[in-house]
Structures are given as structure tokens and as C-alpha cells.
Amino acid sequence: MLGIHGDNASMNTARPAIVWTIAGSDSGGGAGIQADLATIQDLGCHGCSVITTVTAQSSVAVTLVEPVSAAMLMAQLTTLLSDLPPKAIKIGLLADQSQVALLADWLVSFKSHYPSVPVIVDPVMVASCGDALAVDNCQDIKSAAKSALDFRLFKGLIELITPNMLELGRLTHSDVTTKAQFAAAALALSQSLDCSVLAKGGDVSLGCTDILNGTQAKTHDNTYAQTQANAHKSNGWDSELAEDYLVCHRVRASSELHQNGRFWLASQRVNTRHNHGSGCTLSSAIAAVLAQGFVLQDAVVVAKAYVGQGLSAAMGLGQGPGPLARMGWPNDLFRYAKIRQCDVNDIDQDSHAGRDLPEAVLVNTTSTPAQNILPHGFKALDADLGVYPVVNDLAMLESLLAAGVKTVQLRIKTDMSELAGSELIDSELEAKIQTAIALGKHFNAQLFINDHWQLAIKHHAFGVHLGQEDLAVTDLAAIQSAGLALGISSHSYFELLLAHQYSPSYIALGHIFPTTTKQMPSAPQGLAKLKHYVALLQDHYPLVAIGGIDLDNLAKVKATEVGNIAVVRAITKALDPAAAFAALSQAWEQCSLSEKLGVKHELAAKHE
């Protein structure tokens, strides 16, 4: 039996997170409630539905739209909440302004009892075939498409809204033809609704959007689409990419570095007419990922990858655009977006010379790459890290190296304001780092210096380890040119994707368990998230799990298939650090041996 993530693993027996979809029914099964429930289940959650509208709909037309009564809408909400409270809510099609008002009132009460449950709004107005869906008490659904529902009643009640180009223009009453206008409108919408915004540009440069598909639209719509397509070629859009703009607004549980950031998310465009329900799928996927404890930025990049792989395998069922394929949790790194962070005052995205994605800065410009430099990246590791101690004391460092440790990190944290004002502290720090590097070379070990990259370059360390906050203020090209290895910390999908864009020597994933060794910007990641990260990156980088790992939980960490572990407290707080390292290394190797034996027995059983 296939597991919920599409592999051959046994079915997950843990109780799935409950996700609600409040949306319209698509009788054709490709969008709306039907697409939402399929997506929610495919991503490992249990979906519950509150139907706002019943549509008579196929892949080529919407012939009738009927809102449910206010009494029925409220009854669904009340009945569900009494027994199946959600971990996340997706709101899709709302038929008219009265439904917006009713739902906003209900959310006020709901949020007073469940303040941490995220609510995602997909402001659906028109079907993929070009027919209007939100009737707004109007008999002529075509004329209703000319105006947008007023979502300002949701201000402060939702975490994210996901408009596409046409919806963004209507919601902000603005022209969003150029890329700069698109970004400015997204920021304005974020401020007006007091929430994050994911402005979807996936179909912009093709001259159509999720809600107006040029392939199936009428002749005059095709003419409009062609005009728009020509215009976009000169307005900053790349026809080879699907580019979305994410405006973060006080994102809960995110690191301070990204809580209020703004980012362009670019992935390879999948040119297919079978995109029915892509907007519904994206928003419900975001809700499903959020329900499993991931931060908003993570949910967005995972959902975007999920839609991309669904489009790549989509096929037609009727005469019009077909629905997306459901292919499980996305583990193909190619499907994930490249991320470009925007400056606080950087709205004009049309002129971004010199601000391309980070790897462009890191390309080795010499005709012959230096030995052991990864393509467009940093020095490769000489050996697996295995158990990777992180210490802050020279005496402990020397004892571990003498005991046979082959990879170790020196992490000396300093108050930079104090350091800048004291030449004595400055000289003492340099002396310690110089001594540590000399010890590493003496014992033929891979010694990484945490943070202090200038001194690491000056005294020829093996490598440097940096946190996410250090990347923007570090001369990474200088580290690469000096031939040093680079390790980067990450605390989420979003951050590991940012790390990946620099092609480092390894990526650290954490913190896995609660830790007291340093103040962390995020909640513990846990083993389930670690397993997802490993599935995505294990074929691309050496991966290091870090944070609260000791003999008691080491086997559980190994079961995620991560290749290496960084250990701090279990060694630095031990009475005999060298003995503690030996015990951890032995236990890690035994886990590896047990794992290999298990695979061998499994293969033998299959051939019996």
C-alpha cells in the first residue's frame, strides 16, 4: 500500500492534522472543494469542508452558481468546530459580500479561542474557463467579474492572501502591468489587510492567469491575452519562469531575519494548458503544510513546488484544461523556487542589475576551478563529518583532536560592539583562532571557524561556518577564493533553500530538539521535519543535524537517514569530553551498521 507521501513506506499511523477548506464545489472535480480535499489528503492531513457555493461546472464552462444559505453556511462552521477543530483553514470561493461579512464575524469569535490557527484566503473570482464565480447578488455573473469582493473585513484575522495578477489588480484598484507595479500592489495589499501576501505571477508572462485561461477564453479574451503577453515581454517578466512575490508580515514562529521580509520566488515554468485548480491547490497546500507545524515561508515554498510537480504530470480529462496531478510531498530540489530577497526600499524590481540570485555572485571566474571547489560552490569535504563536535575552548579542542576527532568547529561568540572597542579582546580572539587553526592542521583535521571568517581566511583555516544572519554581511566570494569550505545553518525549508543557493560544503539542519547552548530564533524542528529535509537534500549535500542530540535520542535521529550530527552540550558538558565523543561515535556507527543489516535482510526477504 502506498503511503500518504506517494512512496512505498508503510502508511503513517499518526493522527493527521485537520485542515478545513471553506470554498465552493466544482462539479467537474478539478478545482474548489474537490481539489482542496485531494491536496490536503495527498500532503498527509485530514480535510474537512464547508461549502459556500454550488457550481454547475465542467472543464469548459460554468453554467450556474448558487450560494448556500447563511443558515447552512453557519451550521457547517458550528457543527465542524464542535468536533473537528482545525490546525489550519483555507478560504476559497465566497459567493457574495454577505458571505464575506458572515465569515469575518465568525473568524472574530474563532480567533479569540484559536489565535494560533492560520487562515489562508484565496480570493477566487473567475473560473479557469473565464466564467465568473462570485455572483455578488447579481444575476449577470459576467458583469459581476468586473468588480471584486471587499476583503477588508478580514483585516487582522488572516495570515495570508494569495491573489493572482487579475485579482491583485482588482483588490488594490491598481494597474499591475509591470513587475514593479505588481510588487508595489502586493505590499499595499499587505498593509491594508494586515497580513502576508503571496502575489502569484505564474501565468503573467503568458498573458493569462489562474482565473482567466487564454486557451479556453472567448475570441476577445484571446486578443487581450496576446496583447498582455506582448506587453509583459518588456515589463520585467521572464517568460521562462513562474515568479511570485511574497510579502511577509509579522510571520509567527519565523526567525527575525525573515518575519517581515519580501522575496521573489522563481521556479521553472511548466507550460501546460492542464492547470485547472492550480490556485485552489496552492492555497490548500499552504494550509496543509502550515497545519503540520511549518512556518509560513516554508509552507509557501513547499506548496509552490507541489503545484509545479502537479502541473508537470497533469493531463486532460475533458475538453478543457485538466486538473493537476497529485504526486505527494515534493522532494525534487529542481521543483523548489530560487529565492531573491528584496531590500526594504526596493520596489522597482525591473532594474536589478548586480542583484541576481546568490549563486551568480559565487561563480568561479577563473578558467580552471581550484582543486576541490564544487561547481559554482565551495571546497568539498575531505571526509564525512560523522559526529561533529562544536566547542568554544582551546583546551577541549586540543584534547578532542588528540583523541582522533577529524571534523570539529570552534565557536567563540563575542559581543561585536565590545570587540570593536577593545584591541586587547581583538588580539586575544585572533590568537585563539590562530592557535586553533594550527592545531587543526597538526592533527590533519577539518577545522571550521564559526563566524570569524576574516580571521579564518587570514590564518588559512579549513572552513568557515555561518548562520543565516551572517550571509548578507560576509564576503562569500573572498571565502571561496581563499579555498575554504563553507557550512551554513538552516532552521526551515526556506532557510535551507537559501543555503542551497550558495552551494556550500555542507548544510546544518536544526535545531532538532530543545537546546540551552544558545538563544534560538525558531522552535525546535523535530524529527518529522528533519526527515523531510533529508529527503530533499541528501543526494545533493552532506547534511548535519544539530541541536539537543545525545546518546538518548541519537538512534531516532539516525532513523531519519541524516548522514551526520553536530554535538555541543553532550560533549562540552561531559566530565570527559574525549570519552563522550568516543561513546557518541560508537553509537552512531552501530546505528549505521544496524541500518545496513536491516536493508540487507529486507532485500534478502524480497528475493526469497
HELIX and SHEET records of a PDB file:
HELIX    1   1 GLY A   32  ASP A   42  1                                  11    
HELIX    2   2 ALA A   70  ASP A   83  1                                  14    
HELIX    3   3 GLN A   97  HIS A  113  1                                  17    
HELIX    4   4 ILE A  141  ALA A  144  1                                   4    
HELIX    5   5 PHE A  151  PHE A  154  5                                   4    
HELIX    6   6 MET A  165  THR A  172  1                                   8    
HELIX    7   7 LYS A  179  LEU A  193  1                                  15    
HELIX    8   8 VAL A  204  LEU A  206  5                                   3    
HELIX    9   9 THR A  219  HIS A  232  1                                  14    
HELIX   10  10 SER A  278  ALA A  291  1                                  14    
HELIX   11  11 LEU A  296  SER A  312  1                                  17    
HELIX   12  12 LEU A  333  ARG A  335  5                                   3    
HELIX   13  13 PRO A  358  LEU A  362  1                                   5    
HELIX   14  14 LEU A  394  ALA A  402  1                                   9    
HELIX   15  15 MET A  416  ALA A  420  1                                   5    
HELIX   16  16 GLU A  423  HIS A  442  1                                  20    
HELIX   17  17 TRP A  453  LYS A  458  1                                   6    
HELIX   18  18 GLN A  468  LEU A  471  1                                   4    
HELIX   19  19 LEU A  476  SER A  481  1                                   6    
HELIX   20  20 TYR A  493  HIS A  500  1                                   8    
HELIX   21  21 GLY A  526  LEU A  537  1                                  12    
HELIX   22  22 LEU A  554  LYS A  558  1                                   5    
HELIX   23  23 ARG A  569  THR A  572  1                                   4    
HELIX   24  24 PRO A  577  HIS A  607  1                                  31    
SHEET    1   A10 VAL A  62  PRO A  67  0                                        
SHEET    2   A10 HIS A  46  GLN A  57 -1                                        
SHEET    3   A10 ILE A  18  ASP A  26  1                                        
SHEET    4   A10 ALA A  88  ILE A  91  1                                        
SHEET    5   A10 VAL A 119  VAL A 121  1                                        
SHEET    6   A10 LEU A 160  ILE A 161  1                                        
SHEET    7   A10 SER A 196  ALA A 199  1                                        
SHEET    8   A10 LEU A 241  VAL A 247 -1                                        
SHEET    9   A10 ARG A 262  GLN A 268 -1                                        
SHEET   10   A10 LYS A 338  GLN A 341 -1                                        
SHEET    1   B 9 VAL A 387  VAL A 391  0                                        
SHEET    2   B 9 THR A 407  LEU A 410  1                                        
SHEET    3   B 9 GLN A 446  ASN A 450  1                                        
SHEET    4   B 9 GLY A 463  LEU A 466  1                                        
SHEET    5   B 9 ALA A 485  SER A 490  1                                        
SHEET    6   B 9 TYR A 506  GLY A 510  1                                        
SHEET    7   B 9 LEU A 543  ILE A 546  1                                        
SHEET    8   B 9 ASN A 564  VAL A 567  1                                        
SHEET    9   B 9 VAL A 387  VAL A 391  1                                        
END                                                                             
